[in-house]
Each structure stands twice: as structure tokens, then as C-alpha cells.
Amino acid sequence: MSVDSGSGRSRPVLQQLTSNLAGLRRCRRNGGCRVDCRHERTAAHRLPWSTSGYGGWGGHEHHATDAGSSQTPVVFVHGNQRDACDWDTHAEFCLNRAFSGDDLWAITFESGSPSHARMADQLDDFVAEVRAYTGSDQVSVVAHSLGVTGARYWLLREDRYDWVDTCVFMAGANHGSVLNSYAASAGLTGGTYKMSDFLRRDYDSVDGHPLAALNENETPGDVDYYTIRGTDDPLFWNCEDSPALAGAENVLLRTNHDGVRASLTSMELTYEWLTGEKPYNLKTTLRS
């Protein structure tokens, strides 16, 4: 499925990639935050429970709404050198419609560039806390970039498919990337490039590679899967279809890596997939 959310000529790939890397370095200088917020990564004051090794936000007190959950709670998962602030606009979009504060949650991993193992550890604790707090057996997961394979790795390692109703995966390297292969071959596998070996494009040639295990069944469990990828995402140079998953509804937007997460079209699609309702219908408007 392709959705044209804009027009115009794309910038050259090298120019796009240079811009992306500059943005990555800027976020790293800000402690892994796009907006340079004042919150420590592991600060727990925006969550209604004590945390160990991660931060984030969520709940009616944080969002200043009445208590109670009216939808399947949503857990937002950020990407490389980002944090929960990436999802503030999504939360506002949802709160203006059918969602309450207790429906909306976002994790901030302890590290701006976490390993897949640490993402799985922290997601397992975070989602368990959301389920306990809301009383909901299931959550929906909305993830971007590195957070996509982090969420998929958590689901497989912990066998938590029965915890999840819907997955919306945005610009994730589900089938690796050529750039990560280059980085891994060059020995860039630490710090900001910690995930390079995990997300290498030639993972099928490596015995026992974890990405190969993830892709033995790309959409397992009784879970609804959706993916969004962009036409102008330099991170998927020469592997444009990497974010798509067999068995999912896969959507292509005319946008870049961040636009896959932040564009209005992406928010509209995500809302519709999570609720089964159009974001602008009269029923939704009257409920807000």
C-alpha cells in the first residue's frame, strides 16, 4: 500500500544521510533527546511506579486527565539516540480523540543506543507495569527505527505475543540495512553503532544470527501487524523494503526517516489501526 503524503524531488541520498548523521550527533550531545528536554533518561517522576534502569511517561496524572482506561493501552518505543519525547505529539493527537491518559505510555531506555538484550529487559518490565497499573491483559506497541527490532526481539525472547494486541512498526530495519553491514564490517559495533552487527543486511550468511531468528516468522502470534516506511529514508539505501514484514499491512509514505514517525499521515494511520476508527469522524470528535 502506498500513500502519497507529499510531492517534490527527493534530495540526493548522500545529502539525506549526512543530515541524518548530523541529527544523530546532535541528539547524542543532548543525552539522546531530539528536543533537549530537562528529564534524566532514568527519571521516574512521569510514571506512577518506581523504575529500575529506564524512564518514560504515562498515566492520567502525567497527561492531566481523569483516571481510567478506555482503549487498549499503547506503549510507544523510541529509536537510536532518542527518548520518550519523540512521542509527545502522538499523545496529544490521541488525547484529543478517544484516548485517556491511562491509555498512553512511552518508555525511555537507559541508554540512548541500547542493545537489543537491554531493550528486551526494560520493555518486559515496562509493559508488565502498564498491564498491572491499567488492569489490561494486552497493550498495543508503536515503535520507530531501532525500537522496532527491539520490540520484536522482546516479543520473541520472552514469548509475550499474548500480551500484545497490535504492533505498528515505523522505519525499522527488519531485514537489516546495507549501511549497518558496512559499519559492522568496519568494526563500528560500539556506542551509537552498537546495533550494527545485529542489523546487518547479510544476516542470512551468519550462522545463528538473531535477525534470522526474528524473520523465521515475521508476524507471529495473534497480533495485528502494520508497518510504515518512507520513500526518502537514506538508512535503507539499496534495501528500501527492509521495514516491510510478510503478513503485515505495509504502507509506503512519501517522507523521510523521521517523517515516518512524525508526519500527520503516520499519526492518522496509527490512530485508525489502534482504534478501528477514523480520527476525524463525528463519534470520535464528540467523545473528546
Phi, psi and omega per residue, in radians:
M1 nan 2.341 3.130
S2 -2.136 2.348 3.103
V3 -2.139 2.077 -3.130
D4 -1.510 1.841 -3.111
S5 -1.852 0.342 3.128
G6 2.975 3.065 3.138
S7 -2.496 3.072 -3.133
G8 2.039 2.830 -3.085
R9 -1.419 2.364 -3.139
S10 -1.246 2.608 3.018
R11 -1.245 2.700 3.073
P12 -0.986 2.570 -3.055
V13 -1.004 -0.751 -3.119
L14 -1.083 -0.691 3.110
Q15 -1.140 -0.740 3.105
Q16 -1.104 -0.769 -3.114
L17 -1.127 -0.721 3.107
T18 -1.064 -0.723 3.112
S19 -1.124 -0.730 3.130
N20 -1.096 -0.765 -3.129
L21 -1.158 -0.646 3.078
A22 -1.109 -0.708 3.086
G23 -1.124 -0.673 3.113
L24 -1.090 -0.773 3.126
R25 -1.145 -0.666 3.118
R26 -1.115 -0.760 3.105
C27 -1.129 -0.660 3.131
R28 -1.111 -0.688 3.089
R29 -1.127 -0.465 3.115
N30 -1.571 0.273 3.135
G31 1.362 0.368 -3.126
G32 1.465 0.745 3.136
C33 -2.435 2.281 -3.118
R34 -1.220 -0.564 -3.040
V35 -1.834 0.093 3.130
D36 0.967 0.934 -3.128
C37 -1.291 3.005 -3.076
R38 -1.686 0.128 -3.079
H39 -1.569 2.283 2.981
E40 -1.143 2.603 -3.049
R41 -1.025 -0.675 -3.065
T42 -1.729 0.244 3.123
A43 -1.148 2.384 -3.062
A44 -1.857 0.054 -2.990
H45 -1.231 -0.232 3.103
R46 -1.712 0.153 3.104
L47 -2.157 2.631 -3.110
P48 -1.552 0.426 3.049
W49 -2.570 2.812 3.073
S50 -1.376 2.409 -3.079
T51 -1.942 2.853 3.080
S52 -2.308 1.688 3.031
G53 1.568 0.145 3.053
Y54 -2.627 2.933 3.074
G55 -2.282 -2.744 3.122
G56 2.448 -2.881 3.093
W57 -2.551 2.883 3.063
G58 2.693 2.869 3.096
G59 1.715 2.850 -3.044
H60 -1.174 -0.559 3.133
E61 -1.180 -0.746 3.123
H62 -1.116 -0.758 -3.066
H63 -1.540 -0.053 3.107
A64 1.023 0.895 3.065
T65 -2.183 3.045 3.016
D66 -1.160 2.704 3.091
A67 -1.260 2.741 3.091
G68 2.009 2.545 -3.109
S69 -1.978 2.208 -3.105
S70 -1.909 -0.203 3.136
Q71 -2.233 2.971 2.947
T72 -1.096 2.167 -3.113
P73 -1.009 2.525 -3.121
V74 -1.931 2.308 3.054
V75 -1.946 2.063 3.124
F76 -1.641 2.407 -3.046
V77 -2.228 2.111 -3.041
H78 -1.467 3.017 -3.129
G79 -1.813 -2.840 -3.050
N80 -1.116 2.241 -3.137
Q81 0.995 0.684 3.055
R82 -2.290 -3.083 3.117
D83 -2.667 -2.961 -3.074
A84 -1.086 -0.377 3.132
C85 -1.028 -0.411 3.116
D86 -1.031 -0.364 -3.005
W87 -1.883 0.162 -3.116
D88 -1.046 -0.738 -3.105
T89 -1.207 -0.641 3.056
H90 -1.058 -0.751 3.132
A91 -1.080 -0.777 3.128
E92 -1.065 -0.739 3.122
F93 -1.041 -0.777 -3.115
C94 -1.251 -0.692 -3.131
L95 -1.144 -0.466 3.105
N96 -1.375 0.049 -3.123
R97 -2.279 -2.035 -2.934
A98 -1.618 -0.101 -3.001
F99 -1.691 2.604 2.999
S100 -1.831 3.020 -3.130
G101 -1.089 -0.592 -3.138
D102 -1.322 -0.050 3.083
D103 -1.599 -0.202 -2.895
L104 -2.170 2.156 -3.039
W105 -2.483 2.509 3.096
A106 -2.458 2.321 3.124
I107 -1.627 2.557 2.891
T108 -2.029 1.998 3.137
F109 -1.166 2.665 -3.110
E110 -0.986 -0.722 3.138
S111 -1.821 2.511 3.046
G112 -1.135 -0.497 3.091
S113 -2.176 1.311 -3.039
P114 -1.360 2.708 2.986
S115 -1.316 2.846 3.104
H116 -1.146 -0.600 3.115
A117 -1.110 -0.754 -3.141
R118 -1.236 -0.635 3.055
M119 -1.052 -0.740 3.127
A120 -1.102 -0.750 3.117
D121 -1.019 -0.868 -3.027
Q122 -1.305 -0.620 3.061
L123 -1.130 -0.672 -3.122
D124 -1.087 -0.719 3.113
D125 -1.222 -0.770 -3.092
F126 -1.077 -0.853 -3.102
V127 -1.165 -0.647 3.077
A128 -1.054 -0.713 3.120
E129 -1.169 -0.713 3.105
V130 -1.078 -0.776 3.131
R131 -1.083 -0.755 -3.130
A132 -1.163 -0.718 -3.086
Y133 -1.211 -0.730 -3.058
T134 -1.551 -0.329 -3.055
G135 1.349 0.180 -3.130
S136 -1.588 2.355 3.100
D137 -1.241 -0.484 -3.053
Q138 -2.245 2.742 2.994
V139 -2.223 2.906 2.906
S140 -1.886 2.571 -3.086
V141 -2.037 2.203 3.049
V142 -2.084 2.042 -3.017
A143 -2.285 2.648 -3.132
H144 -2.235 2.414 2.957
S145 1.019 -2.167 -3.133
L146 -1.025 -0.531 3.131
G147 -1.100 -0.373 -3.136
V148 -1.179 -0.961 3.136
T149 -1.226 -0.452 3.022
G150 -1.100 -0.782 3.123
A151 -1.175 -0.734 3.131
R152 -1.124 -0.677 3.120
Y153 -1.142 -0.729 3.085
W154 -1.052 -0.827 -3.129
L155 -1.022 -0.754 -3.118
L156 -1.262 -0.836 -3.055
R157 -1.105 -0.718 -3.079
E158 -1.690 -0.061 -3.101
D159 0.904 0.994 -3.085
R160 -1.800 0.410 -3.092
Y161 -1.053 -0.538 3.123
D162 -1.288 -0.164 3.069
W163 -1.483 -0.196 -2.934
V164 -2.137 2.323 3.109
D165 -1.622 -0.848 -3.042
T166 -2.431 2.464 3.019
C167 -2.114 2.226 3.009
V168 -2.022 1.973 -3.035
F169 -1.966 2.143 -3.038
M170 -2.002 2.087 3.013
A171 0.932 0.737 3.089
G172 -1.623 2.529 -3.131
A173 -1.446 1.114 -3.030
N174 -1.152 -0.420 3.065
H175 -2.130 0.563 3.098
G176 1.260 -3.112 3.076
S177 -2.527 2.633 3.111
V178 -1.063 -0.699 -3.121
L179 -1.115 -0.667 3.077
N180 -1.185 -0.596 3.054
S181 -1.080 -0.787 3.105
Y182 -1.046 -0.790 -3.113
A183 -1.111 -0.773 3.140
A184 -1.111 -0.715 3.132
S185 -1.147 -0.503 3.133
A186 -1.522 0.012 3.120
G187 1.462 0.225 3.121
L188 -1.530 1.502 -3.063
T189 -2.289 0.353 3.112
G190 -2.206 2.941 3.082
G191 1.009 -2.270 -3.122
T192 -1.079 -0.383 -3.118
Y193 -1.780 0.357 -3.062
K194 -0.995 -0.516 -3.048
M195 -1.578 0.035 -3.000
S196 -1.013 -0.809 -3.102
D197 -1.174 -0.647 3.134
F198 -1.133 -0.626 -3.004
L199 -1.849 0.429 3.121
R200 -1.217 2.533 -3.079
R201 -1.212 -0.542 -3.076
D202 -1.610 0.587 -3.071
Y203 -1.042 -0.510 -3.122
D204 -1.142 -0.317 -3.123
S205 -1.565 -0.031 -3.093
V206 -1.892 2.094 -3.122
D207 -1.039 2.303 3.064
G208 1.194 0.385 -3.094
H209 -1.202 2.371 -3.067
P210 -1.119 -0.527 3.128
L211 -1.224 -0.558 3.051
A212 -1.118 -0.680 3.104
A213 -1.138 -0.701 3.107
L214 -1.072 -0.596 -3.019
N215 -1.690 0.138 2.997
E216 -1.087 -0.673 2.979
N217 -2.373 1.917 -2.969
E218 -1.363 -0.358 -3.134
T219 -2.381 1.174 -3.055
P220 -1.385 2.902 3.050
G221 1.362 3.062 3.090
D222 -1.557 1.144 -3.018
V223 -2.229 2.431 3.022
D224 -1.523 2.180 -3.077
Y225 -1.976 2.403 3.068
Y226 -2.401 2.507 3.027
T227 -2.284 2.635 3.043
I228 -2.250 2.327 3.060
R229 -2.347 2.824 -3.077
G230 -1.939 2.655 3.103
T231 -1.273 -0.416 -2.998
D232 -2.108 0.810 -3.122
D233 -1.817 1.811 -3.073
P234 -1.172 -0.319 3.133
L235 -1.169 -0.295 3.119
F236 -1.985 0.679 3.040
W237 -1.035 2.230 3.140
N238 1.125 0.256 3.065
C239 -2.686 0.915 -2.967
E240 -1.050 -0.486 -3.083
D241 -1.592 0.093 -3.090
S242 -0.926 -0.693 -3.104
P243 -1.216 -0.337 -3.075
A244 -1.264 2.567 -3.141
L245 -2.149 2.372 3.049
A246 -1.112 2.228 -3.137
G247 1.668 -0.130 3.109
A248 -1.716 2.866 2.878
E249 -1.481 2.002 -3.029
N250 -1.895 2.162 -3.066
V251 -2.042 2.381 3.086
L252 -1.914 2.152 3.105
L253 -1.928 2.576 3.051
R254 -1.424 1.469 -3.101
T255 -2.836 -3.119 -3.104
N256 -1.810 -2.942 -3.029
H257 -1.068 -0.810 3.124
D258 -1.310 -0.558 3.119
G259 -1.110 -0.491 3.076
V260 -1.031 -0.576 3.095
R261 -1.551 -0.778 -2.860
A262 -1.724 -0.183 -3.088
S263 -1.206 2.687 3.111
L264 -1.065 -0.692 3.134
T265 -1.052 -0.716 3.113
S266 -1.096 -0.767 3.125
M267 -1.126 -0.672 3.120
E268 -1.125 -0.807 3.129
L269 -1.093 -0.780 -3.123
T270 -1.058 -0.783 3.115
Y271 -1.030 -0.811 -3.114
E272 -1.094 -0.730 -3.136
W273 -1.172 -0.626 -3.108
L274 -1.308 -0.575 -3.006
T275 -1.924 -0.357 -3.016
G276 1.327 0.223 -3.128
E277 -2.208 2.624 3.001
K278 -1.221 2.494 -3.062
P279 -1.267 -0.198 -3.055
Y280 -2.084 0.267 -3.131
N281 -1.351 2.877 -3.044
L282 -1.111 -0.658 -3.139
K283 -1.061 -0.771 3.128
T284 -1.134 -0.733 -3.111
T285 -1.128 -0.743 -3.129
L286 -1.187 -0.502 -3.108
R287 -1.306 -0.452 -3.037
S288 -1.339 nan nan
